[in-house]
């Protein structure tokens, strides 16, 4: 079982109480006042990590995932420029695994642990914790005789590090902290999702990131939904969701120039036609509702009763929904059990590219 990280809040001149972060946020283990406001929040994530390591790890993943894993290895095309120095590779990459019909199976973040091309490829794979076994089976199905080891990382903890809105640009501060731990890197999807932090489970993230405190995980999900960032199987149901409708291209999660991978044909054809009629969008309900009040996949309709899309997931008054772009400016609602309904409004996130024809 993946162990969620705890955290001790340390400060001067006196030692404050010990706080542990979990799925419900913080709970205090000793007496004292709550932590003061900080510029950065560290959220413990219910996501799993797998290590994919071996001489053929990169080429193995390249044939299974939507993004160009070669760029994660050395930052450019299939190999470094002859006689030249390659551009620095990124530390992290967003990608999806698709089925043969081109539908999403798993949303994945990759993290490069090796530092040079001379080292054996050593990659961490982040996925939804609930599908960890399925991801392992999927990888091992295609491993065949490749020289690749696939093992769960039960000794590591994963955190989202997100600056407070009023904190300004803290990138330079976080960059200086990167050498203190295994991975501390910008979230490869979009800037509004902050940074990703991977630590050994005994490490305290508050000692790694100065001026930080443990955030309530519900606030992390509210932030995601407000920004329209899908993550996990509830937002991206396996075998149902399509990658381009899930904004994979907008979130730097796909390459249209790499070689073949499973599910490529439908995805490439849809991209080149330029016709994407539905997309995942952030939605706000007219009133907060208890968790589970809206069934997953509930139909969203216009005033005339015409289908406009489906509700995926959310919390309180915020959520994410797959909507027809032609209907997003109309009054919309969801019919609930008991002959009731709730109104909702959709919005286009600021991080979307200005030209949204693909």
Secondary structure, DSSP 8 states (H G I E B T S, - for coil): ------EE---SSS---EEEEETTEEEESSSS------SEEEEE--EEEEEEESTTHHHHHHTTBSS-HHHHHHSSSSS--TTS------SEEEEEEE-TTSBEEEEEEEEE---STTS--EEEEEEEGGGHHHHHHHHHHHHTT-S-EEEE-TTEEEEEEEE-GGG---HHHHHHHGGGSSEEEE-SS-GGG-EEEEEETTS-HHHHSTTEEE--HHHHHHHHHHHT---STTTS-TTT-BTTTTTTTTTT---SSS---TTHHHHHHHHHHT---EEEEEEEEEEEE-TTSS-TT-EEEETTS-EEEEEEEEEEEEEEEEEEGGGTTS-EEEEETTTEEEEEEEE--TTS-S----
